[in-house]
């Protein structure tokens, strides 16, 4: 297949590209990566496939509608796998504009480019084409102590990031219903694994703990997320493109709920085992003011994806976190320039003087 992957130099996108160019995905695919290379995009995540047969990289902004339309016409893809997004909640709190621009306007530009492309396709090309829009479980808002998000859960976004992703999900579905564009939407739980930009919880805690720095935990550490190893996620995305039904949504989750504090404990204990320090790393844990609008609990019910796509997460959280921590230990040459250049681990998303829902100043 000829596949365009947007955001292919990012964390999840690069894992997808590596999968598509591996024998596991069947081999022989042409993969065109489109990435703006913002702070979280890095060509080094694609080092293992640079020069591989079928690989091509295009540095471009998905919001450039004319460029996207011209690229689509040139490549004539059989699938578009759209992962390009601003994705960090804390950054969206500090500045929402890039999230609206990339996640909403950029998705609109891609949908329109795909619609124009299909207008020139013959019946067989149109029947084979798929547009996969990759989203997040955060669009559903916050769960109580029980239950899980399903594909029928109403949207209730609580942050600028989740609101922007909810908007893009609605666009993808509307372009299917209104224009007949063959879209599929996936909503995933929290990803983790190699090449994760160090602003997110697991790489941030891993690197801080490795360097003996404080390990910040928001609030009481009781916020719950479902964790999904990135390589399991991208296998689900490929299954959605090759086996999913047009117009459908699939929730992709790892069946691995953990509180944030449990995640931090697991990282500390893994590091203590793999690279012992002078004292247990749990002693570095520091509880800090919660972030505004912090959803209490997410949980994904992936039963539909498991049933219809023939997919299931292969790693337990314990297996995945061990692989992830070991990767960071072995790949300082990748993350060290990021810590010294783009992001040193500082707190993001605090609004000085703002009052949280609990009535406390943040």
N, C-alpha and C positions, 0 to 999 in steps of 0.2 A: 504494500500500500504506500501511497504518497501521503504523508502526514505532516501537517503544520502543528507545532507545539509552541504555544505562546508561554512566556515565562520559563523557557526551557533551561535558563542558566541559574534558576533559583533552586531552592531546597527540594521541593517535590518535583518540579519540572525536570531537573537534571536526573533525578532517579528514574523518571519516566523515560527520558531519552536513552539512558543506559539500558533500560529494559528493552525498548523497541529495537535497539541495535544489537541485541544479544540473541543467541539461538533460542532462548526461552520464548521469545515472541514470534518465532517462526522464521526469522531471517529474511533478508532481501528487501526490507522496507527502506524507503527514502524518507528521511526525517529532516525537516526544515525548522530550525529553532529560531523563534522571533523573541528577542529580549532587548529591552531598553538599557540594561545594565545599570540600574539604580544601585543604591548602597547595598542592597541584598542580593543583587545579581552578580555573578562572578564566573568568568570564563573558565576559571580553574576547576569548577565543579564538573566541567565537561572534558577535562584533560584526557581521560581514558578513552574517549571516542573521537577526539579531534583527529581528522584524517581517515576515519573509518569510511568504508564504502557506503554511500547513501547519505552521509551526514553533511549538512550545510548550516552555517550560522549567519543570521541576518540581524544586525543591530538596528532596531527600529522601535518607535513608540506606537503602541496599539491605538492610541488616540489620534494618530495621523491617518484620517480616513482615506485620503487619496493614496497614500503609500500602501495601506492594507489592501485596498481594492486592486491596485496594480500587482502586488505580490501574489494575491490569490489567483489573478488571471494568469500570471506567469507560471506558478507552480501547478495549478489545477489539481488541488488536493482531493483525495477521497475521504479524508477526515481532518477536522480541525479539533485539536484538544486544547481547550482554553484554560490555562492555569495562571496567566499573568495577573497579578493583583498586588495592591498594597495590603499587608496582612496583619500588622501588629497592632493590637487593640490599644496599647499604651500610646503609640505614636498617633493613632487616630484621635485620641483624647486631646493631645497637645496641638494637633493641626489636622483638621478633617479634610481640607481642600484636595490634597493629592489622592485621597481615598475616593472621593466623589468623582474626580477626573478619571483616574485609571479604572476603577471598578465599575463605574456606571457608564461614563462617556466612552471609555475604551471598549467595553463589551458591546455597546450600541454600534460602534464603528465596525467591529468584527462581524456582528450579525448582519449588518448592511452589506459588507463586503461578500459574505457568504451568499446572501440573497441575490446580489448582482451576478455572482459566479454561476449559481444554479440556473439563472435565466438563460444562460448560454449552453448549458449541459443538455445532452440528449437524454432520452428516457432511462437508459441503463446507468449512465453516470449519476443521474438524479437519484435513482433507486438505491445506489450504493453509498451515497454521501451521508456522513454523520457529522454533527456539530456537538461536541461534548463540552458542557459548561461545568466547571469544577467549583464547588462552593463548600460551605462550612456548616456545622451544626449550630453555630452561634446565632444563625438567623432565627432559631426557634425560641430564644430567650432562656429563661432559667426554670429548671425543674424543681419540684419538691423532693422530699427524701426518697420517694419511690417513683416507679414508672420510667419510661424511656421515650425518646423521640422516634416517631415513625414518619413515613412519607405523608401522612395525613395531618400531622401536627400543625396547628396554625402558627404563622410567623409572628414573632414578638421581639424584634431586635432591640437591644438596650445600649449599644455603643455606636459611634459613628462608623466604625469598621463593619459591624454586623448589619447596620442599616444599609450601607453601600452594597454589601453582598446580597442582601435581600432584594434590593432594587434590581441588581443584575440578574438574579434568578428569575424575577418576574418578567424581565425583558426577554430572556431566553424562551420562557414558556409562551409569552405573547407572540413572539415571532413564529413559533410553531403553529399556534392556534389561528393567527391572522393570515400569515403568508405561506403556511405549509412547510416552513423550514424544518428539516429533520433534526431537531434538537433532543438531547438527553441531558438531564441535570443530575449531578451527584452532590450529596452533602456529607462531608466526612467529619470524624471526630479529630481530636488533637493528634497531629503527627509528630514523630520523633525519629531520630536516626542520624546517620552520617551527613555531613555537609550542612547542618542546620545553623543558620546565622545566630551568633551568640547573644542576641537580645531576648530570645525565648527561654522559658523556664529551664528546660533540661540542659541545653548547652551552657547557659549562664551559670547555673549552679555547679555544673561539672567543672568549668574552667575556674570559677571562683574558689571552689574547694581545692582544686589542684594547686592553686597559687596561695592558699591559706587566707583568703579574704572572707569577709562576712557573707553568709548565704541568706539573702533577703526573702522572707516568706510573708506574703500579704495577709493582713488580718490575723485570724487564728489558725490559718493553714488548712481550714476545713473545706475549702472549695473543692468540688469533685469534678474530674474530667475523665472521659473515656479515652484511652491511649491506643494509638494505632501506629505500628512500625511502618515507616515510609515505603519500604519495598513491598509490603503487603498491600498498601494503599494503591500503588501504581499498577499492580497486577489487577486490582479491581477496576481501575479506570480502563485498562485495555480490554477487560472482559465486558465492560459497559459498551465500548465502541463496537466490539465484534459480536456480542451476543445480546446486548440490551435492546429494548423495544423503543422505537421512536416515540417521543412525547412523554416518556416515563421519567420518574425520579427514583434514584436509588440512594438509600442511606448506607454509608460505608463506615463501619466501626470495628473496634478490636475486641469488644467484650472484655475490656480491662479497665474498669473503674478504679480510680485511686484518688484519695485526697492529695492536695498539693504537698502536704507535710509527709505523707507516705512516699511520694515520689522523691522528695528531697532526702528522706532517710535511705531509700534504696540506692540513690546515687552515692551518698556518703559511705554506706556500707560496702558498695562495690569498689569504690576507690580505695578504701582502707584495705580491702583484700588484694587488689591488683597493685597498688603502690602505697604501702603503709607510710604513715606520717608519725610525728612525735606524739600526737594526741588524736583521739577519735574526731573525725570531721563533723560529726553531729554537734560538737561543741561550737561550731562556727555559725549555727543557725541563729538568725536575728529576725524577730517579728517586727514588721514595719506597717505603717498606716495602709489600710486597704485602698485599692484604686477605686475611683468613682464608677458606679454602675456595675460592680463586679458580680456577674451571675454566679449563683451559689452552686448549681450542679447541672452538668450535662451528662446525658447517657444516650447512646445510639442503639436502636434495635435494627441490626443488619439482616434480619431474617429474609426480607424480600430479595436483597442482593445475593444472599447465600442460595436462595431457592432458584431464582431466575437466571443468575449469571454463573452459577456453579463455582462460586468463589467463597473462600473462608480465610480469615486471618490465620497465618501459619505459626506465628511466634506468640508465646506468652509474654506478658510484660517483663517478667524476670529475665527471660532469654533476650528480649529486645534491648533492655537497659544495659545488660552485660555487654552486648555487642556494641552498643552506642558508646559507652564509656571507654571501652577498649579502643574504639576507632579514634576517639579524641586523644587518647594517650599516644597512639601511634602516628598521629597526623598533626603535630604541632606546626609543621611548615605551612599547613593550610590555615589554621585558625590564628596563629600568632600575628600575622600582618593585619588581620581584621581587628584584633584587640588593641593593637598599637596604632591603627589608622582610623578605621571607620567607626568603631564602637568599643569603648573601654569598659563597659559594664555599668555605666551610670544609670540611675533611676530615670525612667521616662514616664510621661503621662500624668504627673502630679499637677494639680491646679492649686497654687498657694491660696489659702484662705477659703477654699471651696468647702461647702458643708455636704457631707455624705447623707445618704438616705437614713442612716442611723443617728443623724444629728451631730456628728462629730466633725471637727475641722480636719481636712485632709492635709 
